Amino acid sequence: VYSGARGGHTHRHARRLIAEALRELVPLAATLDVTLALEPMHAGCACGWTFLTDLEDTLGLIDDLANPHVGLAFDTYHLGQQPGILESIPQIADRIAIVHLGDSRTAPRDEQNRCPLGEGVLPLSEIVAALAAAGYNGDYDIELLGEEIELASYHDLIRHSKQAYRELICR
C-alpha cells in the first residue's frame, strides 16, 4: 500500500487520512485473510507515490493501527540504503508482512532505477541474513524496474533473478 502524496495536506492530516483509509480496509482484509503492507519509499523517488519516507514514521502508523492485518512492506531498494538498517531488523521483523528484493547502483533520484539483484551496492546478503536471524520467514518478492531493467532481455532477467534468489534465500 502506498499512501499517495500529501496533496497539499500537512503531514499530520495526510497521516490521519491514510490511517482512516486503512481502518476502513482492515475488516475486508481480515475477512479475506490478507495483510495490507504499508511501504515507505526513499525520499529521492517518493514524490507522487507516498509521503511515508521514514521507516520510524511508517512503523509508528502501523503500531497506531495495532492490527495483525496491517504490516510493513520492507523494500530493500528503499530501506537498504538507510543508515543502521541492519541493526534495526531484529526490532522490526515481527511487523514485516513482505520483503521486496531490489538492488541499486546509486541512491534513488527521481525514478526507481533498479538493477539486477546482486549487481548493485545494497547489502542484500546481509539484509536477508539479518531477517532470517530475526525470525522472518515470510514471503519475498523480486522487484525489477527502471531504465536498465527495461532495456534488458526478459528471459535473461528471469534466469538471473532466479539464480540471485537461490543464492540469497535458499542457502
C-alpha positions as CSV (number, residue, x, y, z in Angstrom):
1,V,0.0,0.0,0.0
2,Y,1.3,3.4,-0.9
3,S,-0.2,6.4,0.9
4,G,-0.1,8.7,-2.1
5,A,1.4,12.1,-2.0
6,R,0.4,14.6,0.7
7,G,-1.6,16.5,-1.9
8,G,-1.2,19.9,-0.2
9,H,-2.2,18.5,3.2
10,T,0.0,18.8,6.3
11,H,1.9,15.6,7.1
12,R,-0.3,15.1,10.2
13,H,-3.5,15.4,8.2
14,A,-2.2,13.1,5.4
15,R,-1.3,10.6,8.0
16,R,-4.8,10.8,9.5
17,L,-6.3,10.2,6.1
18,I,-4.2,7.1,5.3
19,A,-4.9,5.8,8.8
20,E,-8.7,6.2,8.3
21,A,-8.5,4.5,4.9
22,L,-6.6,1.6,6.4
23,R,-9.1,1.3,9.2
24,E,-11.9,1.0,6.6
25,L,-10.0,-1.7,4.7
26,V,-8.9,-3.8,7.7
27,P,-12.3,-5.6,8.1
28,L,-12.2,-6.7,4.5
29,A,-8.5,-7.7,4.8
30,A,-9.5,-9.8,7.9
31,T,-12.3,-11.5,6.0
32,L,-10.0,-12.3,3.1
33,D,-7.2,-13.3,5.5
34,V,-4.7,-10.9,3.8
35,T,-2.3,-8.4,5.2
36,L,-2.1,-4.8,4.0
37,A,1.6,-4.0,3.7
38,L,2.4,-0.3,4.0
39,E,5.6,0.6,2.1
40,P,7.8,3.5,2.9
41,M,9.9,4.8,0.0
42,H,13.3,6.5,-0.3
43,A,12.7,10.3,-0.3
44,G,14.7,10.5,-3.5
45,C,11.9,8.9,-5.6
46,A,8.8,9.0,-3.3
47,C,7.2,12.2,-4.8
48,G,3.8,11.3,-6.1
49,W,3.8,7.8,-4.6
50,T,3.9,8.3,-0.9
51,F,4.7,10.8,1.9
52,L,6.0,7.9,4.0
53,T,9.7,8.2,3.5
54,D,10.8,7.3,7.0
55,L,10.8,3.8,8.5
56,E,10.1,5.0,12.0
57,D,7.1,7.1,10.9
58,T,5.7,4.2,8.9
59,L,6.2,1.8,11.8
60,G,4.5,4.3,14.1
61,L,1.5,4.3,11.8
62,I,1.4,0.5,11.8
63,D,1.7,0.4,15.6
64,D,-1.1,3.0,16.0
65,L,-3.4,0.8,13.9
66,A,-2.4,-2.2,16.1
67,N,-4.0,-4.7,13.7
68,P,-2.5,-8.0,12.6
69,H,-3.7,-7.4,9.1
70,V,-1.5,-4.3,8.7
71,G,2.2,-4.7,8.3
72,L,5.3,-3.3,6.7
73,A,6.4,-3.9,3.1
74,F,10.2,-3.9,3.5
75,D,11.7,-3.0,0.2
76,T,15.5,-3.4,0.2
77,Y,15.8,-0.8,-2.6
78,H,14.2,1.9,-0.4
79,L,15.3,0.8,3.1
80,G,18.6,-0.9,2.3
81,Q,20.3,2.5,2.0
82,Q,19.1,3.7,5.3
83,P,21.9,4.0,7.9
84,G,21.6,1.4,10.7
85,I,19.0,-0.7,8.8
86,L,20.8,-4.0,9.6
87,E,20.8,-3.2,13.3
88,S,17.1,-2.3,13.3
89,I,15.9,-5.5,11.7
90,P,15.6,-7.5,14.9
91,Q,13.2,-4.9,16.3
92,I,11.0,-4.7,13.3
93,A,11.0,-8.2,11.9
94,D,7.7,-9.1,13.6
95,R,5.9,-6.3,11.7
96,I,7.2,-7.1,8.2
97,A,4.5,-8.5,6.0
98,I,6.6,-9.0,2.9
99,V,10.1,-8.3,1.7
100,H,10.7,-6.8,-1.8
101,L,14.2,-7.6,-3.0
102,G,15.6,-4.8,-5.2
103,D,19.1,-3.6,-5.8
104,S,20.6,-0.3,-7.0
105,R,23.9,1.1,-8.2
106,T,23.2,4.5,-6.7
107,A,20.8,6.1,-4.3
108,P,17.3,6.7,-5.8
109,R,16.9,10.1,-7.6
110,D,13.5,10.9,-9.1
111,E,13.0,7.5,-10.8
112,Q,13.3,4.0,-9.3
113,N,16.2,2.8,-11.4
114,R,16.9,-0.6,-10.0
115,C,19.5,-3.0,-11.4
116,P,19.6,-6.8,-11.4
117,L,19.9,-8.4,-7.9
118,G,23.4,-8.6,-6.7
119,E,24.8,-6.1,-9.2
120,G,24.3,-3.0,-7.1
121,V,25.7,-1.6,-3.9
122,L,23.0,-2.7,-1.4
123,P,23.9,-5.3,1.2
124,L,21.3,-7.8,0.2
125,S,23.0,-10.9,1.7
126,E,23.4,-9.1,5.0
127,I,19.8,-7.9,5.0
128,V,18.4,-11.4,4.2
129,A,20.7,-13.0,6.8
130,A,19.6,-10.4,9.4
131,L,15.9,-11.1,8.5
132,A,16.4,-14.8,8.9
133,A,18.3,-14.4,12.2
134,A,15.4,-12.2,13.5
135,G,12.9,-14.9,12.7
136,Y,11.3,-13.5,9.5
137,N,10.0,-16.5,7.5
138,G,7.5,-14.7,5.2
139,D,7.4,-14.1,1.5
140,Y,10.0,-12.5,-0.7
141,D,9.2,-10.7,-3.9
142,I,11.6,-9.5,-6.5
143,E,11.0,-6.0,-7.8
144,L,12.7,-5.0,-11.1
145,L,12.0,-1.7,-12.7
146,G,13.8,1.2,-14.2
147,E,15.7,2.1,-17.4
148,E,18.4,-0.6,-17.1
149,I,15.7,-3.3,-16.4
150,E,13.5,-2.1,-19.3
151,L,16.4,-2.5,-21.7
152,A,17.4,-6.0,-20.5
153,S,16.3,-9.3,-22.0
154,Y,13.2,-10.6,-20.2
155,H,14.5,-14.2,-20.2
156,D,17.9,-13.1,-19.0
157,L,16.4,-11.2,-16.2
158,I,14.2,-14.1,-15.1
159,R,17.2,-16.5,-15.2
160,H,19.4,-14.0,-13.3
161,S,16.7,-13.3,-10.7
162,K,16.1,-17.0,-10.1
163,Q,19.8,-17.6,-9.5
164,A,20.1,-14.5,-7.3
165,Y,17.1,-15.5,-5.3
166,R,18.5,-19.0,-4.7
167,E,21.8,-17.6,-3.6
168,L,20.1,-15.1,-1.2
169,I,17.3,-17.1,0.2
170,C,17.8,-20.8,-0.4
171,R,21.2,-21.2,1.2
